[in-house]
């Protein structure tokens, strides 16, 4: 299975071309082949932890100069009207890439700020959220994904998955207790974008249930206020510049974020997910796909 999957991945990698659409006034932020290959190599050479489920932490995931001079300056400010609040928690976000769109959602109120940022983030999703890196992430977490999709190679060939990107800014008070992630997600990939390491503890924490609790094949958030009695922290992805925390959701992929405490704090990230394309459109998924959605066994440590 491994040889077959790697063969498909290697031969499906597209030629990476240089980005031509640049933010106005900053030609130094062109995303060249070498910048993309730097990220590819950082991910490719990273180690996947196996306990309590498959995850990895990659530091300096983007070329350092590109991160400092381009990604940070083009991340919308904490007070930007580009963001909209998501749910009850203190999370503000904007979709950059979905199934049919790549670039900031413009709407009727597109102004100079949006126009300035849109070209850069369009280039970012073209460069870093296409098949080239999607397939690499799938290869990294093959052990977990083949539990869900014994015919993973066939699913890739049929383009059943897509790579979604959101910009997110979590504000003071944001937190989320241990949860496993929704069943349509194959891989969760969280790029941390702080300017320094002041809030190192705001990264994603990997938890293990003391009693072997799992989600039964469906996404679950453990809302009990005494959840610390049920879970033990295994490791926390440090919320430091230019770092990515990624994992393959499964029945016991418990993870969460401790309370983002402090005055006027913002936790800036790229929230990205490799997901099943048809999940949201299918009220009753076909038998094979439904089985894959629910049978989210974690890979053995």
N, C-alpha and C positions, 0 to 999 in steps of 0.2 A: 504493500500500500504506500509506504513512504517513498520508494523510488518512483512510483507512478505519479504521485502528487507533486514531487519536486520537479519531475520532467514537465508537467503541465505548467507549473509556476514559472520555470525558467523560460520556456518557449512562449509564454503569454506576456512577458514583460515588454511593454512598448518602448520604442525609442524615445528618450527624454529630450525634448527640444527646449531651447532657451525661451524664457518668457519675454514677450515683446511689449505687452501692455504694462507700462510703468506708472507708478503714482506721479502726479504732476510735480516737476521740480526735483525729483530724486532718482536719477538714473543709476545711482549706486546700489539700488535695491533690486536690480535684475536678478532673477533666480536662475542661475546657470546650472548646467549639468553637474558640475563639480559640487555645488551646494547640495543638490538633491542626493548625489551619491554619498556625500558625507553622512547624511541622515540614514540612508539605506545601510551603510556599513556599521554605524553605531547600533542600530537595531539588530542587524544580522549577527553581530558579535556579542550581543548581550546574553546573559545567562537567565534562563527561566527557572524560577524557584518552583518546587513541586509541592511544598507543604504550606498550608493545609489544602491549597489548590494551586493551579498554575498562574503565576504572575511574574512580572519583571519590572525592574526599575532601571531606567537608562538616564544617566547624567550627560550633559552637553549633547543633547540629541540633535540640536541644530548647530550648524557651524557658528562658533562663538561670536565672531564679528557680525555675522548676519543677524544673530539674535539681538545683540546690543544695538545695532544701528538701524535695523529695519523692523523686526517683530515688535519690540517694546515701543518704539515711537508710533507705530501704526495701530497699536491696540487702543480702542476707544477709551476715553477718559471715564473715570468712575461716575461722573455726573452726565455722561452722554445720553441724549434722548434716543440714540440708536437702540439701546437696550429696553426690554420690557420685562416686567416682573413675571416670574413663573411660579404659580401655585402659592401656597401659604408661607413657604420658606423664603428667606432673604436671598433669593437667586434672581439675577437679571441676566437675560441672554438674548442673542439674536442668531438665527439660522444662517449659516454660510453656505452649506451645501446639503441638499436633500436629493430626492429621487429625480427631480426635474429642474433643479435650479442650482447655480453656483455663483456666489457673490452675495453681498449683503442684501437683505430684503429692503427694497427702496420705498415702495408705497407711494402715496401722494405727496408726502412731505420731504422728498429728496432735496437736500440742500448741499451747500459747499462742503460740509463736513463729510456727508455720506459719499459724495463724488470723490473726495480726496482719498478716502479709505477703501472704497469699493474696488478700485483697480488692483491695489496691492493684495487684498484678501481673495480676489478672484484668482490672481496668480498663485497664491498660496494653496488654494484648494486644487487648482489644476496640477500643481507640482507635487503636493504631498498627500492628496486624498484621492488619487487615481488608482488604477489597478496595480501599478508598479509597487506601491507600498502596501496596498490592501492585501495583495497576495503574499507578501513577505510576512505580514502579521499573521495571516492564516497558517502559514508554514510554521511559525514560531509556536503556535498553540495547537498543533495538529493532534497531539495526544488527547486533549479534551474534545476537540471538535469531531474527531472520528467516532467518539462515543455517541454523538448526536447524529452524525451523518456518515454512516459506513461507506456511502458512495460520495464522499466529499469531492473527489475529482470530477465526477459527473455534475454535481451541483455547481462547481466553479465554471465548468465548461458551458453550462446553461445560464450563467450570469444571474444566479438566484440571489446574490448578495449585493449590497451597496455600502459605501463608506460615507457616513454622515458626519458633518462638522458643525459645531456651534461655538460661538464666542460666549463666555460666561464671566460674570463678575458677582461673586458672593459677598454680601455685606455683613457688617457687624451683627452677630446673633445667628448667623446661618449654622445649622448643624443637621446631621441626619444619622439616626441610629443604625445599627447593623441591618443590612438588607442584601439581597442576592442579585438584583437587577432583573429587568423585564425579560420575558422569554423570547422575544424577537431578537435579542442581542447575542451575537456570536463572540464579539470581543469589545471590551470597553477600554478606551485609550485616552488618558487624561494628561494633557500637556500643561505643566505648571509654568506660569509666566510672571513670577515676581521680579522685582528689580534687585532685591537682596535677600538675605536669609533671616531677616528679623522675625518672620512668622513661620519658622521651620516646622512647627508642630501642627500646622494647618493642612498637612498632606493627608492622603487617604490611608486609613488604618485597615490592615488585614486582621480579621478576627477568626477565632475558632470557637465553636460551641463546646462548652464543657460536657454536654450530654449527647453530643453527636447529632444535634438538631439539623434537619435540612428543610427545604421549602416545599417538598413533595412534588417537585416538577413545575411549580408555578412561582412567579416572583413573590417574595414576601419581605416586608419591612417589619422588624421586631419593635413594636411600639411600646412595649411594657417599660415604664419609667425605671424599673429595676433591672434593666437589661444587662448591666455590668455583672450581675450574679450569674448570668447564663453564658456570657462570652468572655474570653481572654484575648488580649491583644497579642498578636504574633509579631507584627512589624508594621512600621508606618513609613510610607513613601515620603521622604522629606520634601516639604514645600520650599524648594530652593530653585534659583534661576535655571531655566533651560533643562528641565527634567521631565521625563514622562513616566507615568505609572500605568501599566496595562495588565489586564487579566482576561481570562476566558470565563464568563459567567457559567455557573453550574449549580447544582442543588445545594451546595454548601459554601458558595463563594461569598461568605459574609464579609462586608466591608462597610465603612462609614467615615464620617468626618466629625471630629470633635468640635465643640462650640467655637465659632470664630469670634473670640472676645477681643475687646479693645475699642478705642474711639476711632471712628472714621476708617475702619479697616476695610480693604477690599481684596478679595482672593481671586485673581484673574487666571483664567484657564481657557484652553481649547478643550471642549468636551466632545470627543469623537467616538463613534461607534460603528462597527461593521455589523450590519443587521440584515435580516431577511426581507427582501423587497416586498413580497406579497402579503406579509403578515397582517398589516393594517387594512388591506383591501379584501381579505377573505374572511367572511363570517364563519365559514366552516372549511378550514384548510383541508386539502386532500389528505388521505389517510397517512401517506408516507411523510408528508411535511408536518402534519400534526404530531406524529410520533417523534419526529426530530425536535419539535418545539418543546415537548414535555419531557422527553428522556434526556435530561441534562446531567447525566452522571459526571462527576469530577474524575479527572485522571488520577490513577493511584499514585501516591507519593513515591 
